[in-house]
Amino acid sequence: MTPELVIQLARRSFEATLMLAAPLLIFSLVVGLVISIFQAVTSINEATLSFVPKIVAVMVALVIFFPWMMSYMSDFTREIYGMIASMRH
């Protein structure tokens, strides 16, 4: 296994992790921002108010993006399995 192959594998792994986590994190970020604005406007300073909507938003995002996430992960797994032949000592 060459150093270039290890770097390529690590880069692709980080890229896959970021791509798979991005939709869920973006949904959570947007909901958190909306709730923060709502709290600032209404002067409601309840710290636990944002937890349930964020959880619901992440679950909705997971339902929406799950087919794409599975397809992306399957393609990534096939790519990694394809690289096994070139990972000789």
BELZIDA-V378807 format. One record per helix or strand. SS is the DSSP state (H for helix, E for strand). FROM is the first residue (numbers start at 1). LEN is the number of residues. If there is no record, write none. Layout:
ss = [SS & SS]
from = [FROM & FROM]
len = [LEN & LEN]
//
This chain:
ss = [H & H]
from = [3 & 49]
len = [40 & 38]
//
